[in-house]
Amino acid sequence: MTTKHYRRVVLKLSGEALSGKEGFGIDPSVMHSIATQVRDVAESGVEVAVVVGGGNIWRGKVGSEMGMDRTTADYMGMLATVMNSLALQDSLEQIGIPTRVQTSIEMRQVAEPYIRRKAIRHLEKKRVVIFAAGIGNPYFSTDTTAALRAAEVEADVILMAKNNVDGVYSDDPKVNKEATKYDHLSYKDVLNEELGVMDLTASTLCMDNDIPLVVFSITEEGNIMRAVKGETIGTTIRGK
């Protein structure tokens, strides 16, 4: 029997986390690994919601650099998150986990529209719920989506799974070998030191709603379960 530290979690996956070493597209072996880890958590009795980014397919910043209208570029990014969400749903259902995708932009032939009460009911029925298309508006990141949905469904924690880093550092560890890894931080620390864990809106939402955040590496098998069980991995951020 697995010892559960949290009852309901929001797992935030960057789009890059799905691409593996290639850095773009979807790596089937990585997708299967993530789906298997989510299955283990769900079968332990923990209610799991997921927010997936779209950076492996499209980044709004790239569109802006091309001279594209920011709103158009952001909507393209939202559609990329829908593609990733459908791929994750398929991987989960192939291994026997009932899953629902809810989108902030209505596309009823593809997925359910986001309805808070319906999302909570799915979670209570032990279905994995994937929130796609951001919050449905441009200028907001999927980090903000994770913070907002975590507050709305009353999640106990946001688990932020990173592709190339195992926590929060004082500086970029790839550039500065002297960078210090933090085990614990407050949101005030994150904001004051401009650590770039999440954007300002997402960090403020988490702080105001007292939602803990655990930042850890997705590349090590079993890390999602370790984070759910409350083991000391990565960096934990909480409080003011």
C-alpha positions as CSV (number, residue, x, y, z in Angstrom):
1,M,0.0,0.0,0.0
2,T,1.4,3.4,-1.0
3,T,1.6,6.1,1.6
4,K,0.0,9.2,0.1
5,H,1.1,12.6,1.2
6,Y,-1.3,14.5,-1.0
7,R,-5.0,13.8,-1.8
8,R,-5.3,15.8,-5.0
9,V,-2.5,17.1,-7.2
10,V,-1.9,19.1,-10.3
11,L,1.0,17.9,-12.4
12,K,2.5,20.6,-14.6
13,L,4.4,19.2,-17.5
14,S,6.3,21.4,-19.9
15,G,5.9,20.6,-23.6
16,E,9.7,20.1,-23.7
17,A,9.3,17.3,-21.2
18,L,7.4,15.3,-23.8
19,S,10.1,15.7,-26.5
20,G,12.9,13.9,-24.8
21,K,16.4,14.6,-26.1
22,E,15.1,15.8,-29.5
23,G,13.8,19.0,-28.0
24,F,10.8,19.1,-30.3
25,G,7.8,16.9,-31.1
26,I,6.7,13.9,-28.9
27,D,9.0,11.1,-27.9
28,P,6.9,7.9,-27.6
29,S,9.1,6.4,-25.0
30,V,9.1,9.5,-22.8
31,M,5.3,9.8,-23.2
32,H,4.9,6.2,-22.1
33,S,7.2,6.7,-19.1
34,I,5.2,9.7,-18.0
35,A,1.9,7.9,-18.5
36,T,3.1,4.9,-16.5
37,Q,4.2,7.2,-13.6
38,V,0.8,9.0,-13.7
39,R,-0.9,5.6,-13.7
40,D,1.0,4.5,-10.6
41,V,0.0,7.6,-8.8
42,A,-3.7,7.4,-9.8
43,E,-3.9,3.7,-8.9
44,S,-2.5,4.6,-5.4
45,G,-5.7,6.6,-4.8
46,V,-4.4,10.1,-5.4
47,E,-6.6,12.3,-7.6
48,V,-4.5,13.6,-10.6
49,A,-5.0,16.6,-12.8
50,V,-2.5,17.5,-15.5
51,V,-1.6,20.8,-17.3
52,V,0.7,20.3,-20.3
53,G,2.6,23.1,-22.1
54,G,3.0,23.3,-25.9
55,G,6.6,24.4,-26.3
56,N,7.6,21.2,-28.0
57,I,5.3,22.1,-30.9
58,W,5.0,25.9,-30.9
59,R,6.2,28.8,-28.7
60,G,4.4,32.1,-28.8
61,K,7.7,33.8,-28.4
62,V,8.8,32.4,-31.7
63,G,5.8,33.8,-33.4
64,S,6.4,37.2,-31.9
65,E,10.0,37.1,-33.2
66,M,8.6,36.3,-36.7
67,G,6.6,39.5,-36.5
68,M,3.3,37.6,-35.8
69,D,0.6,39.2,-33.8
70,R,1.1,38.2,-30.1
71,T,-2.5,37.1,-29.7
72,T,-2.4,34.9,-32.8
73,A,0.9,33.4,-31.6
74,D,-0.5,32.6,-28.2
75,Y,-3.7,31.0,-29.6
76,M,-1.4,28.7,-31.7
77,G,0.4,27.8,-28.5
78,M,-2.9,26.9,-26.9
79,L,-3.7,24.6,-29.8
80,A,-0.3,22.9,-29.3
81,T,-1.3,22.2,-25.7
82,V,-4.4,20.5,-26.9
83,M,-2.4,18.2,-29.2
84,N,-0.1,17.2,-26.3
85,S,-3.1,16.7,-24.0
86,L,-4.8,14.3,-26.5
87,A,-1.5,12.4,-26.9
88,L,-1.2,12.0,-23.2
89,Q,-4.8,11.0,-22.9
90,D,-4.3,8.3,-25.5
91,S,-1.2,7.0,-23.7
92,L,-3.0,6.8,-20.4
93,E,-6.1,5.1,-21.8
94,Q,-3.9,2.5,-23.6
95,I,-2.7,1.4,-20.1
96,G,-6.1,1.4,-18.6
97,I,-6.5,4.8,-16.9
98,P,-9.8,6.6,-17.6
99,T,-8.9,10.1,-18.7
100,R,-10.7,13.3,-19.7
101,V,-9.4,16.3,-21.6
102,Q,-11.0,19.6,-20.8
103,T,-10.3,22.6,-23.0
104,S,-10.6,26.3,-22.2
105,I,-11.4,26.9,-25.9
106,E,-14.5,25.0,-26.9
107,M,-13.9,22.2,-29.4
108,R,-16.6,19.7,-28.5
109,Q,-15.7,17.2,-31.2
110,V,-12.2,16.9,-29.6
111,A,-12.7,17.3,-25.8
112,E,-15.0,18.6,-23.1
113,P,-15.2,22.3,-22.3
114,Y,-13.6,23.2,-19.0
115,I,-16.3,23.2,-16.3
116,R,-15.0,23.4,-12.7
117,R,-17.7,21.2,-11.1
118,K,-17.4,18.6,-13.8
119,A,-13.6,18.5,-13.4
120,I,-13.9,18.0,-9.7
121,R,-16.5,15.2,-10.3
122,H,-14.1,13.4,-12.7
123,L,-11.4,13.6,-10.1
124,E,-13.6,12.3,-7.4
125,K,-14.4,9.3,-9.7
126,K,-10.6,8.7,-10.0
127,R,-10.3,9.8,-13.6
128,V,-7.2,11.7,-14.6
129,V,-8.2,15.2,-15.9
130,I,-6.0,17.0,-18.4
131,F,-6.5,20.8,-18.7
132,A,-5.7,22.0,-22.2
133,A,-5.7,25.3,-24.1
134,G,-4.3,27.4,-21.2
135,I,-6.9,29.6,-19.5
136,G,-8.4,30.4,-23.0
137,N,-6.9,33.9,-23.2
138,P,-3.6,35.1,-24.7
139,Y,-0.8,36.7,-22.6
140,F,-1.1,33.9,-19.9
141,S,1.3,31.0,-19.6
142,T,0.5,27.4,-18.8
143,D,2.2,27.9,-15.5
144,T,-0.6,30.4,-14.7
145,T,-3.1,27.8,-15.9
146,A,-1.7,25.3,-13.5
147,A,-1.9,27.8,-10.6
148,L,-5.4,28.8,-11.5
149,R,-6.7,25.3,-12.0
150,A,-5.0,24.1,-8.8
151,A,-6.9,26.9,-6.9
152,E,-10.2,26.1,-8.6
153,V,-10.2,22.3,-8.0
154,E,-8.7,22.8,-4.5
155,A,-5.5,20.8,-5.2
156,D,-3.1,20.2,-2.3
157,V,0.0,20.9,-4.4
158,I,1.4,21.6,-7.9
159,L,4.0,19.2,-9.0
160,M,6.2,20.9,-11.6
161,A,8.1,18.3,-13.6
162,K,11.1,19.7,-15.4
163,N,13.0,18.1,-18.3
164,N,16.6,19.3,-17.8
165,V,16.8,20.4,-14.2
166,D,16.2,18.8,-10.8
167,G,15.1,21.8,-8.8
168,V,15.5,25.5,-8.3
169,Y,19.0,27.0,-8.4
170,S,20.5,30.4,-7.5
171,D,21.6,30.7,-11.2
172,D,21.5,28.6,-14.3
173,P,23.5,25.5,-13.4
174,K,24.4,24.8,-17.0
175,V,26.2,28.1,-17.2
176,N,27.3,28.7,-13.6
177,K,28.8,25.6,-12.0
178,E,28.8,27.4,-8.7
179,A,25.0,27.7,-8.7
180,T,23.4,26.6,-5.5
181,K,20.4,24.3,-5.4
182,Y,17.6,25.2,-3.0
183,D,15.8,22.5,-1.1
184,H,13.1,24.9,0.3
185,L,12.0,28.4,-0.7
186,S,9.2,30.8,0.0
187,Y,7.3,32.5,-2.8
188,K,8.6,35.8,-1.5
189,D,12.1,34.4,-2.1
190,V,11.2,33.4,-5.6
191,L,9.7,36.8,-6.4
192,N,12.4,38.9,-4.7
193,E,15.3,37.0,-6.1
194,E,13.7,36.7,-9.6
195,L,14.4,33.0,-9.7
196,G,12.2,32.4,-12.8
197,V,10.5,29.3,-11.5
198,M,7.2,30.5,-12.7
199,D,6.0,33.8,-14.2
200,L,5.0,36.5,-11.9
201,T,1.2,35.9,-12.3
202,A,1.5,32.2,-11.5
203,S,3.8,32.7,-8.5
204,T,1.5,35.4,-7.1
205,L,-1.6,33.1,-7.6
206,C,0.2,30.3,-5.7
207,M,1.3,32.5,-2.9
208,D,-2.1,34.2,-2.5
209,N,-3.9,30.8,-2.4
210,D,-1.2,29.1,-0.3
211,I,-0.6,26.3,-2.8
212,P,2.7,24.5,-2.4
213,L,4.9,23.9,-5.4
214,V,7.4,21.0,-5.8
215,V,9.9,21.4,-8.7
216,F,11.7,18.2,-9.7
217,S,13.2,16.3,-12.6
218,I,10.9,14.2,-14.8
219,T,13.8,12.3,-16.4
220,E,14.3,10.0,-13.3
221,E,11.7,7.2,-13.3
222,G,9.4,7.2,-10.3
223,N,9.9,10.9,-9.4
224,I,6.2,11.8,-9.7
225,M,5.3,9.2,-7.1
226,R,8.2,10.3,-4.8
227,A,6.9,13.9,-5.0
228,V,3.4,12.7,-4.2
229,K,4.6,10.7,-1.2
230,G,6.3,13.8,0.1
231,E,9.8,12.5,-0.3
232,T,12.6,15.2,-0.3
233,I,13.3,15.6,-4.0
234,G,13.9,18.8,-6.0
235,T,12.8,22.1,-4.4
236,T,9.6,22.8,-2.4
237,I,8.2,26.3,-2.4
238,R,5.4,27.4,-0.1
239,G,4.0,30.2,1.9
240,K,5.0,33.9,2.0
